[in-house]
Every structure is written in structure tokens, then in C-alpha cells.
Amino acid sequence: LGEKPKTSVSWNELTAGLVQRYLFDGHGLDKLRFLPIRTSGEEADGHDRVTEALETYGKPEAIVAAGDFLAIGALRALSEAGLKVPNEVNVVAGMGGPMSRMSTPALSAVAQPMERIGAEAAEMIIEMLLTSTDRLLGRILPTPFVMRGTTRIDDALRDQIQSETGQDNDLWQIEGR
């Protein structure tokens, strides 16, 4: 049957996938500015790091934050700089927890399936106990992109995505208009 897939994708793998997609869509590296920033994950860190990046590099097209609180901090920094989300800058959170729906505008997110991650982890622990195994290979779970109010897309492309993926798609969801 082969090896079991990993449970989750690392932030580095997610970022690499985003860059690959950017290049696949025909964009050149000359326009791509990737600024990895280490933070504590707190809202204030998101705010401070984005404020510093704006002062150093100017306005980005998009910000992809590792978590919801960082993205909320980014929203605050962008607002203070007079930048409109999503008209001028798109923001995506890398978690998609309950806080992502409570921000204004609501955060688009690469939503982590937390309940399923927990269930898979429990199954793996039980399997390890029953088989006296020290380690198992991880598992890959689908992480849908949930488009909300912090990313923009023109209506024609939105309609095309919805018609091609249907309402039952696990990897692409559009909430609101």
C-alpha cells in the first residue's frame, strides 16, 4: 500500500508552493519580494513587522501571514499606513481559525483542519501504542483556501473558479462577495 502521507505541511513547504504557483502563473522573480519574518505569532508582532517592511520596501501586493493574529496585526499596520485591503494589498492568514472571521474585513485563509489534525494525531498515537512503534510517517491533509474579504479577485475569474470547482470542492471556498 505504500507509505502514509504527512499530517501537515510546514510553513516552508506552503511558502514554496505559493512561490511555485506565482511563477507557474507567468510572473517573474523580478517582482517577487519574499520577506520571511520570525515572530512570536502575536498580533503586535504582525503589526510591527509589517510596519517595518512598509517603511523599508514600500507597499506589497500581498501579505501571507503564518497565523491569524499575525494577519490581524498586518491589517492594523496597513490601515495605519492608509492602505486599503483588499483594493491595494491582499492579506492571507495561514491558519483560518475563528479569529479569521471576526476581523474587519474577514481574513482569507489557508484554513488548517484542526479537528481532523487532532483526530489523525490520535489515530497515529494509538497505532504507535498498539504496534510498539517509535515513529510513523506523517499524513498530508487537505488545507482549503477560504477566500473572504482580504483578497480580491475579479468577478469573471471568481465565477470561473466557482463553476469549475463546484460547491463541494475541498480546496477552494469563496465566502461572501
Secondary structure in CASP SS format (residue, H / E / C, confidence):
PFRMAT SS
TARGET T0000
AUTHOR 0000-0000-0000
METHOD secondary structure of the structure
MODEL  1
L C 1.00
G C 1.00
E C 1.00
K C 1.00
P C 1.00
K C 1.00
T C 1.00
S C 1.00
V C 1.00
S C 1.00
W H 1.00
N H 1.00
E H 1.00
L H 1.00
T H 1.00
A H 1.00
G H 1.00
L H 1.00
V H 1.00
Q H 1.00
R H 1.00
Y H 1.00
L H 1.00
F H 1.00
D C 1.00
G C 1.00
H C 1.00
G C 1.00
L H 1.00
D H 1.00
K H 1.00
L C 1.00
R C 1.00
F C 1.00
L C 1.00
P C 1.00
I C 1.00
R C 1.00
T C 1.00
S C 1.00
G C 1.00
E C 1.00
E H 1.00
A H 1.00
D H 1.00
G H 1.00
H H 1.00
D H 1.00
R H 1.00
V H 1.00
T H 1.00
E H 1.00
A H 1.00
L H 1.00
E H 1.00
T H 1.00
Y H 1.00
G C 1.00
K C 1.00
P C 1.00
E C 1.00
A E 1.00
I E 1.00
V E 1.00
A E 1.00
A C 1.00
G C 1.00
D H 1.00
F H 1.00
L H 1.00
A H 1.00
I H 1.00
G H 1.00
A H 1.00
L H 1.00
R H 1.00
A H 1.00
L H 1.00
S H 1.00
E H 1.00
A C 1.00
G C 1.00
L C 1.00
K C 1.00
V C 1.00
P C 1.00
N C 1.00
E C 1.00
V C 1.00
N E 1.00
V E 1.00
V E 1.00
A E 1.00
G C 1.00
M C 1.00
G C 1.00
G C 1.00
P C 1.00
M H 1.00
S H 1.00
R H 1.00
M H 1.00
S C 1.00
T C 1.00
P C 1.00
A C 1.00
L C 1.00
S E 1.00
A E 1.00
V E 1.00
A C 1.00
Q C 1.00
P C 1.00
M H 1.00
E H 1.00
R H 1.00
I H 1.00
G H 1.00
A H 1.00
E H 1.00
A H 1.00
A H 1.00
E H 1.00
M H 1.00
I H 1.00
I H 1.00
E H 1.00
M H 1.00
L H 1.00
L H 1.00
T H 1.00
S C 1.00
T C 1.00
D C 1.00
R C 1.00
L C 1.00
L C 1.00
G C 1.00
R C 1.00
I C 1.00
L C 1.00
P C 1.00
T C 1.00
P C 1.00
F E 1.00
V E 1.00
M E 1.00
R C 1.00
G C 1.00
T C 1.00
T C 1.00
R C 1.00
I C 1.00
D C 1.00
D H 1.00
A H 1.00
L H 1.00
R H 1.00
D H 1.00
Q H 1.00
I H 1.00
Q H 1.00
S H 1.00
E H 1.00
T H 1.00
G C 1.00
Q C 1.00
D C 1.00
N C 1.00
D C 1.00
L C 1.00
W E 1.00
Q E 1.00
I E 1.00
E C 1.00
G C 1.00
R C 1.00
END
